[in-house]
Amino acid sequence: MSRKRKYFFGTLGIIVLGVICVYWYINHPHPRYEKLRPDFTLTSKALFDEFKSNGKASALKYNGKMVEIKGTISKIEASDTLVTIVFAFSQGLFGDEGIRCAMLSKFNESTRLLKEGNTVDLKGLCQGYNETDVILEKCSLVK
């Protein structure tokens, strides 16, 4: 087999493998976050205090884990496609400091019906602490 054919078939094989990997990633079922069991259950204040007092140890413990928290809503921030529940515990240079919970889109409408001061249970995937807020994503209301 000539050298050109070897390169052609080698390149073609790499392209086909790449297409298969992309297809699998796109069509691979993603977890149903609202159905996952929490790894940790605690109050929103306890979670925030733990990150505030020892961010590195808390990051090792909570990041990438499903966390269920209970707390009193300080604010609900809403845009067209994203609704975020905020649990504020202190004021910093850049505003409220606390926990920000980005809700799954299927919970946007029920979250918009909640009011400041309501107590709520929710769970979400902990993404870390940015020195002002603990970030939870893929959040769902717990009934």
LUMZAMAR-894781 format. One record per residue: x, y, z of N, C-alpha, C, CB in turn. Coordinates in steps of 0.02 Angstrom, whole numbers, padded with zeros to 5 digits, always signed. Glycine has a CB too. Example, Ala and Ser with C-alpha at 12.3 -4.5 7.8 and 13.67 -1.06 7.14 Angstrom:
REM LUMZAMAR-894781
+00660-00284+00390+00615-00225+00390+00660-00165+00390+00565-00224+00452 +00642-00112+00354+00684-00053+00357+00645+00002+00394+00704-00030+00286 
***
This chain:
REM LUMZAMAR-894781
+00043-00059+00000+00000+00000+00000+00045+00062+00000-00049+00000+00062 +00026+00110-00040+00068+00169-00045+00062+00212+00017+00049+00210-00107 +00110+00255+00025+00113+00299+00083+00053+00346+00086+00178+00340+00082 +00031+00372+00029-00026+00418+00027-00089+00383+00051-00036+00445-00044 -00098+00321+00031-00158+00284+00053-00157+00271+00128-00162+00217+00015 -00099+00255+00156-00093+00245+00228-00114+00309+00265-00022+00224+00247 -00088+00366+00243-00106+00429+00276-00181+00445+00267-00064+00487+00247 -00207+00432+00208-00277+00444+00195-00321+00402+00241-00293+00429+00121 -00308+00336+00244-00349+00293+00286-00339+00306+00360-00334+00219+00270 -00278+00324+00380-00265+00342+00450-00304+00405+00469-00190+00353+00461 -00302+00455+00426-00339+00517+00439-00414+00504+00439-00322+00571+00387 -00437+00465+00392-00508+00448+00389-00530+00411+00453-00523+00405+00327 -00489+00365+00478-00505+00329+00539-00510+00376+00599-00452+00276+00552 -00464+00425+00604-00466+00472+00659-00529+00516+00655-00403+00517+00658 -00548+00537+00596-00608+00578+00587-00670+00538+00606-00614+00602+00514 -00674+00476+00584-00732+00434+00601-00736+00423+00676-00728+00365+00564 -00680+00410+00709-00679+00402+00781-00701+00466+00817-00608+00382+00804 -00679+00523+00792-00701+00587+00821-00775+00598+00815-00664+00645+00788 -00803+00583+00757-00875+00590+00746-00914+00544+00793-00894+00575+00673 -00891+00483+00801-00925+00436+00846-00923+00462+00918-00892+00366+00843 -00866+00489+00940-00861+00515+01009-00907+00575+01020-00788+00536+01023 -00910+00620+00971-00955+00679+00978-01028+00656+00978-00943+00729+00920 -01045+00611+00935-01114+00585+00933-01132+00553+00999-01122+00534+00876 -01088+00512+01027-01101+00479+01091-01110+00530+01147-01045+00430+01109 -01067+00581+01149-01072+00632+01202-01138+00670+01198-01014+00681+01197 -01159+00689+01139-01221+00727+01130-01282+00685+01148-01226+00753+01058 -01282+00622+01128-01340+00580+01138-01337+00537+01201-01349+00535+01079 -01284+00543+01239-01277+00506+01302-01326+00536+01353-01204+00508+01329 -01364+00495+01386-01412+00523+01434-01376+00556+01493-01459+00468+01460 -01394+00617+01507-01366+00653+01563-01406+00636+01626-01365+00730+01550 -01375+00642+01684-01411+00624+01746-01472+00668+01757-01365+00628+01806 -01523+00640+01787-01582+00679+01807-01567+00704+01877-01649+00636+01804 -01542+00765+01880-01517+00792+01943-01570+00794+01997-01490+00862+01931 -01633+00806+01978-01686+00810+02028-01700+00742+02060-01750+00837+01997 -01678+00688+02028-01688+00620+02055-01630+00595+02097-01701+00572+01998 -01572+00629+02093-01513+00606+02130-01522+00615+02205-01451+00643+02106 -01496+00569+02243-01498+00574+02316-01443+00621+02339-01490+00503+02350 -01457+00662+02389-01405+00707+02413-01350+00670+02450-01436+00761+02459 -01289+00694+02441-01232+00667+02478-01229+00698+02548-01166+00680+02440 -01254+00760+02554-01254+00795+02617-01320+00832+02626-01194+00845+02621 -01344+00836+02687-01405+00874+02703-01388+00919+02763-01466+00826+02719 -01398+00985+02755-01384+01032+02807-01421+01097+02795-01309+01045+02813 -01416+01145+02841-01448+01209+02831-01405+01252+02785-01461+01245+02899 -01436+01301+02754-01399+01346+02709-01345+01384+02748-01446+01395+02674 -01362+01406+02808-01315+01444+02850-01255+01401+02868-01349+01469+02914 -01266+01338+02886-01211+01293+02904-01164+01282+02844-01239+01226+02929 -01192+01274+02785-01151+01264+02725-01109+01326+02711-01195+01249+02664 -01139+01385+02715-01103+01447+02702-01048+01457+02754-01151+01507+02702 -01064+01447+02817-01014+01457+02871-00955+01409+02863-01047+01446+02939 -00969+01349+02841-00916+01300+02832-00868+01322+02776-00945+01231+02815 -00896+01346+02721-00854+01371+02666-00816+01434+02687-00896+01385+02604 -00850+01478+02723-00819+01541+02743-00761+01530+02792-00871+01587+02776 -00768+01482+02837-00716+01470+02886-00657+01429+02859-00745+01434+02946 -00670+01383+02813-00616+01342+02785-00635+01321+02714-00603+01279+02830 -00623+01366+02667-00643+01355+02598-00611+01295+02565-00627+01415+02559 -00547+01284+02577-00512+01228+02544-00538+01160+02567-00437+01232+02556 -00546+01152+02633-00571+01088+02659-00643+01077+02637-00566+01086+02735 -00683+01131+02637-00753+01124+02616-00757+01108+02542-00791+01189+02630 -00713+01137+02502-00713+01123+02430-00698+01048+02418-00660+01166+02393 -00651+01022+02454-00635+00951+02447-00694+00907+02468-00574+00932+02489 -00731+00930+02517-00787+00891+02544-00849+00896+02499-00804+00914+02614 -00866+00956+02475-00930+00967+02443-00929+00974+02366-00960+01028+02471 -00875+00999+02337-00875+01012+02265-00889+00949+02225-00808+01042+02244 -00935+00956+02178-00955+00900+02136-01004+00852+02170-00894+00862+02116 -01027+00869+02229-01074+00827+02266-01143+00858+02266-01050+00816+02339 -01194+00816+02272-01263+00839+02278-01276+00857+02351-01314+00784+02253 -01297+00920+02361-01307+00946+02429-01380+00968+02436-01258+01005+02444 -01412+00947+02489-01480+00970+02504-01476+01020+02561-01527+00910+02523 -01506+01079+02551-01504+01130+02602-01575+01155+02617-01460+01189+02580 -01582+01182+02678-01646+01212+02699-01629+01281+02724-01683+01169+02754 -01667+01331+02701-01654+01398+02724-01710+01446+02704-01589+01423+02696 -01702+01508+02726-01750+01561+02713-01726+01601+02653-01761+01606+02775 -01769+01610+02604-01752+01645+02542-01742+01719+02557-01807+01635+02489 -01685+01746+02534-01671+01817+02540-01693+01854+02477-01597+01829+02554 -01685+01821+02420-01699+01854+02357-01707+01801+02302-01644+01905+02338 -01748+01816+02253-01753+01774+02194-01736+01817+02134-01825+01743+02186 -01684+01798+02098-01661+01834+02039-01685+01794+01978-01583+01844+02038 -01716+01829+01931-01743+01794+01872-01725+01832+01808-01819+01786+01878 -01704+01794+01759-01696+01819+01691-01743+01778+01647-01621+01815+01665 -01735+01782+01583-01779+01744+01538-01775+01669+01550-01762+01759+01466 -01715+01643+01556-01707+01570+01560-01676+01545+01625-01665+01547+01503 -01653+01590+01668-01620+01569+01729-01653+01600+01790-01546+01587+01727 -01670+01558+01838-01697+01582+01901-01649+01559+01956-01770+01555+01914 -01629+01607+01998-01581+01593+02051-01610+01612+02118-01515+01631+02039 -01607+01565+02166-01627+01580+02234-01564+01600+02273-01662+01518+02268 -01570+01655+02310-01513+01680+02348-01529+01675+02423-01497+01754+02328 -01481+01647+02459-01482+01647+02532-01426+01693+02553-01474+01573+02563 -01442+01753+02577-01391+01802+02595-01379+01801+02670-01411+01873+02572 -01315+01803+02690-01297+01800+02761-01255+01860+02783-01260+01737+02775 -01226+01896+02735-01187+01956+02753-01182+02001+02692-01117+01937+02779 -01161+02063+02704-01150+02111+02651-01075+02119+02641-01184+02180+02668 -01054+02115+02580-00983+02124+02563-00975+02183+02517-00955+02061+02530 -00915+02192+02492-00901+02248+02446-00944+02246+02383-00828+02246+02426 -00961+02186+02361-00997+02179+02298-01070+02158+02309-00963+02128+02256 -01096+02168+02368-01167+02152+02382-01174+02093+02429-01203+02138+02317 -01231+02059+02421-01246+02003+02464-01194+01947+02458-01316+01975+02448 -01179+01917+02515-01137+01857+02517-01177+01801+02547-01071+01870+02557 -01174+01742+02517-01212+01686+02542-01210+01627+02495-01284+01706+02554 -01268+01602+02477-01273+01544+02432-01317+01564+02374-01302+01481+02469 -01295+01549+02314-01334+01561+02252-01349+01494+02221-01295+01608+02202 -01414+01482+02210-01438+01418+02184-01471+01428+02117-01487+01385+02234 -01437+01407+02063-01464+01412+01996-01510+01351+01985-01407+01414+01942 -01574+01365+01972-01624+01313+01967-01623+01280+01898-01693+01341+01982 -01643+01216+01897-01656+01183+01833-01715+01217+01800-01669+01106+01843 -01715+01221+01735-01767+01259+01699-01837+01231+01712-01753+01257+01624 -01844+01167+01726-01911+01139+01738-01940+01164+01805-01908+01063+01739 -01899+01195+01848-01922+01221+01912-01929+01298+01911-01875+01200+01967 -01918+01329+01853-01920+01402+01850-01988+01430+01871-01904+01426+01780 -02042+01403+01845-02108+01430+01860-02126+01422+01933-02161+01396+01817 -02114+01363+01962-02130+01353+02032-02085+01395+02077-02124+01279+02051 -02025+01408+02056-01979+01450+02095-02002+01523+02093-01907+01443+02069 -02025+01546+02036-02049+01615+02030-02109+01629+02075-02068+01631+01958 -02146+01578+02094-02204+01586+02138-02183+01594+02212-02250+01526+02131 -02121+01576+02228-02098+01584+02297-02085+01658+02313-02033+01543+02308 -02085+01674+02376-02075+01743+02398-02015+01746+02445-02139+01771+02434 -01987+01807+02451-01934+01819+02499-01962+01805+02569-01907+01892+02495 -01922+01772+02610-01945+01755+02677-01973+01685+02683-01996+01803+02700 -01990+01653+02626-02013+01584+02627-01955+01538+02646-02043+01563+02559 -01971+01485+02683-01921+01433+02697-01929+01380+02644-01930+01404+02769 -01872+01358+02618-01874+01311+02562-01820+01258+02572-01865+01347+02495 -01835+01197+02548-01786+01143+02544-01769+01135+02470-01813+01075+02575 -01706+01134+02455-01686+01121+02386-01621+01083+02386-01679+01187+02346 -01606+01053+02328-01543+01018+02322-01512+01037+02256-01552+00941+02327 -01446+01036+02255-01409+01054+02195-01338+01029+02197-01410+01129+02185 -01305+01035+02141-01237+01013+02133-01190+01069+02154-01223+00991+02060 -01149+01058+02204-01104+01109+02230-01047+01120+02181-01078+01090+02300 -01038+01183+02160-00985+01200+02113-00927+01237+02145-01013+01241+02057 -00934+01255+02209-00878+01286+02243-00896+01352+02276-00823+01297+02196 -00844+01388+02295-00850+01450+02333-00804+01501+02300-00831+01440+02408 -00831+01559+02283-00792+01610+02248-00772+01668+02294-00832+01637+02189 -00763+01654+02357-00744+01702+02409-00801+01748+02430-00686+01743+02386 -00857+01745+02396-00917+01782+02418-00978+01737+02421-00931+01840+02370 -00985+01691+02375-01044+01648+02371-01025+01575+02362-01089+01671+02313 -01066+01532+02392-01064+01461+02377-01111+01452+02317-01085+01415+02440 -01088+01418+02266-01127+01410+02205-01155+01339+02200-01083+01426+02143 -01221+01335+02195-01255+01271+02181-01288+01277+02113-01307+01253+02237 -01279+01227+02071-01310+01225+02005-01354+01164+01999-01256+01226+01949 -01395+01163+01946-01441+01107+01933-01486+01094+01993-01401+01043+01916 -01511+01148+02023-01550+01143+02084-01623+01125+02070-01546+01208+02123 -01652+01090+02118-01723+01072+02114-01754+01081+02183-01733+00999+02088 -01819+01095+02184-01855+01101+02247-01869+01032+02274-01920+01141+02238 -01860+01023+02340-01873+00960+02372-01942+00966+02405-01818+00942+02425 -01985+00917+02392-02053+00921+02419-02060+00880+02481-02104+00899+02368 
***
